[in-house]
Amino acid sequence: MRSLRVVVLGDELLTGAGDPKGLGWLGRVQARLPQGEDVAFFPLAMVGETTSKLLERWRSEAMLRFTPESENYLVLALSAADISAAITISRSRLNLASLLDDAMREGVKIFVVGPAPTGVTEFDHELEHLCAGFEDVVRRRNIIFVDCFKPLREHEGWLAEVQSHQRRLPGQVGYGLIAWLVLNRGWFDWLGLAEPSD
């Protein structure tokens, strides 16, 4: 039987913060996995995760949880923290490229989820450019990139939740939207699992 280990690195959205059900997008995605498969998830959230911090910690966090016997998968849930930390897009791109190349050399299969909009116009204008930079770096390496920014930028349900939350976090609707995007952008093919028919 296959044994899959999936390490998920990202910011506080991995914890489901702001979700009344406490599932977040990752819990909703996990709930859709076919029964009977040996898939272990290791969500490792860090508040305010910049690409610099992600690059520093990915190896020590992820490689500890992988084994030579398992199929090893890495999900990067990128955040908008580079903007707040005044990291240039060039540096953000370089950090991400270095991480991806390092993981690929280790034989790790990678799936990247891009940042979601905040509902703050000026900030999201900068975030749009950062997301485009992330997507370019990822797609150049033939890795799946889930764009959360463009589909959610004008989505009423998403905006209503993040604009009403003190820390700009989504709620039940928003996390469901991210989960839908992830599940419909090649998630099951990436894991080599059959998509449930229900």
C-alpha positions as CSV (number, residue, x, y, z in Angstrom):
1,M,0.0,0.0,0.0
2,R,1.2,3.5,-0.8
3,S,2.2,5.7,2.2
4,L,1.8,9.4,1.6
5,R,3.2,12.2,3.8
6,V,2.0,15.7,3.1
7,V,3.7,18.6,4.9
8,V,1.8,21.9,4.6
9,L,3.7,25.1,5.3
10,G,2.0,28.5,5.5
11,D,0.6,31.2,7.6
12,E,-2.3,31.2,10.2
13,L,-4.9,30.4,7.5
14,L,-3.7,26.8,8.0
15,T,-5.1,26.9,11.5
16,G,-8.6,27.7,10.4
17,A,-8.5,30.9,12.5
18,G,-11.8,32.8,12.0
19,D,-13.7,29.6,10.9
20,P,-16.6,28.8,13.2
21,K,-16.2,25.1,12.3
22,G,-12.5,25.2,12.9
23,L,-11.7,23.3,9.7
24,G,-10.1,26.0,7.6
25,W,-9.5,25.2,4.0
26,L,-7.1,22.4,4.7
27,G,-9.6,20.5,6.9
28,R,-12.2,20.7,4.1
29,V,-9.6,19.4,1.6
30,Q,-8.6,16.5,3.9
31,A,-12.3,15.6,4.3
32,R,-12.6,15.0,0.6
33,L,-9.8,12.4,0.5
34,P,-10.8,8.9,-0.4
35,Q,-11.3,6.6,2.5
36,G,-8.8,3.8,3.2
37,E,-5.8,5.6,1.8
38,D,-2.6,6.0,4.0
39,V,-2.2,9.8,3.9
40,A,-0.7,11.7,6.8
41,F,-0.9,15.5,6.9
42,F,1.4,17.7,8.9
43,P,0.2,21.3,8.8
44,L,2.9,23.6,10.2
45,A,1.6,27.2,10.4
46,M,3.6,30.3,11.2
47,V,2.0,33.7,11.7
48,G,3.3,36.4,9.3
49,E,5.2,33.8,7.2
50,T,7.4,35.6,4.7
51,T,9.2,33.8,1.9
52,S,12.5,34.5,3.7
53,K,11.2,32.7,6.8
54,L,9.7,29.9,4.7
55,L,13.0,29.4,3.0
56,E,14.8,29.2,6.3
57,R,12.5,26.7,7.9
58,W,11.2,24.5,5.2
59,R,14.1,21.9,5.3
60,S,14.2,21.6,9.1
61,E,10.4,21.4,9.3
62,A,9.5,19.2,6.3
63,M,12.5,16.8,6.0
64,L,12.0,15.7,9.6
65,R,8.5,14.4,8.7
66,F,9.5,12.6,5.5
67,T,10.8,9.1,5.3
68,P,12.7,7.2,2.6
69,E,9.8,4.7,2.5
70,S,7.0,7.2,2.0
71,E,5.9,9.3,-1.0
72,N,6.8,12.8,0.2
73,Y,4.6,15.9,-0.7
74,L,5.0,19.5,0.2
75,V,2.2,22.1,0.1
76,L,3.3,25.8,0.2
77,A,0.5,28.1,1.2
78,L,2.0,31.4,0.5
79,S,1.0,34.6,2.3
80,A,1.1,38.3,1.7
81,A,3.5,38.9,4.5
82,D,6.4,39.9,2.2
83,I,4.6,43.2,1.5
84,S,4.2,44.1,5.1
85,A,7.9,43.2,5.7
86,A,9.0,45.4,2.7
87,I,10.6,42.5,0.9
88,T,11.0,43.3,-2.8
89,I,9.2,41.2,-5.4
90,S,12.6,40.2,-6.8
91,R,13.7,38.9,-3.4
92,S,10.4,37.1,-2.9
93,R,10.7,35.4,-6.3
94,L,14.3,34.4,-5.5
95,N,13.3,33.0,-2.1
96,L,10.5,30.9,-3.6
97,A,12.7,29.7,-6.5
98,S,15.5,28.6,-4.1
99,L,13.0,26.7,-1.9
100,L,11.3,25.0,-4.9
101,D,14.6,24.0,-6.5
102,D,15.9,22.6,-3.2
103,A,12.8,20.6,-2.6
104,M,12.8,19.3,-6.2
105,R,16.4,18.1,-5.7
106,E,15.2,16.1,-2.7
107,G,12.6,14.4,-4.9
108,V,9.7,16.1,-3.0
109,K,6.5,16.7,-5.0
110,I,5.2,20.3,-4.6
111,F,1.9,22.0,-4.7
112,V,1.7,25.8,-4.3
113,V,-1.3,27.8,-3.1
114,G,-1.1,31.6,-3.7
115,P,-2.1,34.4,-1.3
116,A,-5.7,35.5,-1.1
117,P,-6.9,39.1,-1.3
118,T,-7.4,41.2,1.9
119,G,-10.1,43.5,0.7
120,V,-7.8,46.5,1.3
121,T,-7.6,48.2,-2.1
122,E,-4.1,49.7,-1.9
123,F,-2.6,46.6,-0.3
124,D,-4.2,44.3,-2.8
125,H,-2.8,46.3,-5.7
126,E,0.7,45.4,-4.4
127,L,-0.4,41.9,-3.7
128,E,-1.6,41.4,-7.3
129,H,2.0,42.0,-8.5
130,L,3.4,39.7,-5.8
131,C,1.0,36.9,-6.8
132,A,1.9,37.3,-10.4
133,G,5.6,36.9,-9.5
134,F,4.9,33.8,-7.4
135,E,2.8,32.2,-10.2
136,D,5.6,32.9,-12.8
137,V,8.3,31.2,-10.6
138,V,6.1,28.2,-9.9
139,R,4.8,27.6,-13.4
140,R,8.3,27.8,-14.9
141,R,9.0,24.7,-12.9
142,N,5.9,22.9,-14.1
143,I,4.5,22.9,-10.6
144,I,0.8,23.4,-9.8
145,F,-0.1,26.9,-8.7
146,V,-3.5,27.7,-7.3
147,D,-4.3,31.3,-7.8
148,C,-6.6,32.5,-5.0
149,F,-6.2,36.2,-5.7
150,K,-8.0,36.7,-9.0
151,P,-11.0,34.4,-8.3
152,L,-11.6,36.0,-4.9
153,R,-10.7,39.6,-5.4
154,E,-14.3,40.6,-6.3
155,H,-16.1,37.7,-4.7
156,E,-18.9,39.1,-2.4
157,G,-18.8,36.3,0.1
158,W,-15.1,36.4,0.5
159,L,-14.9,40.2,0.8
160,A,-17.8,40.3,3.3
161,E,-15.9,38.0,5.7
162,V,-12.4,39.4,5.5
163,Q,-13.6,43.0,5.6
164,S,-15.6,42.3,8.8
165,H,-12.8,40.5,10.6
166,Q,-10.3,42.5,12.7
167,R,-7.3,40.5,11.2
168,R,-8.7,40.2,7.7
169,L,-9.3,36.5,8.1
170,P,-12.0,34.5,6.2
171,G,-14.8,32.6,7.8
172,Q,-16.8,29.5,6.8
173,V,-17.6,30.8,3.3
174,G,-14.0,32.0,2.6
175,Y,-12.3,28.8,3.7
176,G,-14.8,26.8,1.6
177,L,-13.9,28.9,-1.4
178,I,-10.1,28.3,-1.0
179,A,-10.8,24.6,-0.5
180,W,-12.8,24.5,-3.7
181,L,-10.0,26.2,-5.6
182,V,-7.4,23.7,-4.3
183,L,-9.6,20.7,-5.0
184,N,-10.4,21.8,-8.5
185,R,-6.8,22.7,-9.6
186,G,-5.3,19.2,-9.8
187,W,-5.2,18.2,-6.2
188,F,-6.2,14.6,-6.6
189,D,-4.0,14.0,-9.7
190,W,-1.1,15.5,-7.8
191,L,-1.5,13.0,-5.0
192,G,-2.3,10.2,-7.4
193,L,-5.6,9.5,-5.7
194,A,-9.1,8.9,-7.2
195,E,-11.4,11.9,-6.8
196,P,-14.5,10.9,-4.8
197,S,-17.7,10.7,-7.0
198,D,-20.1,12.1,-4.4
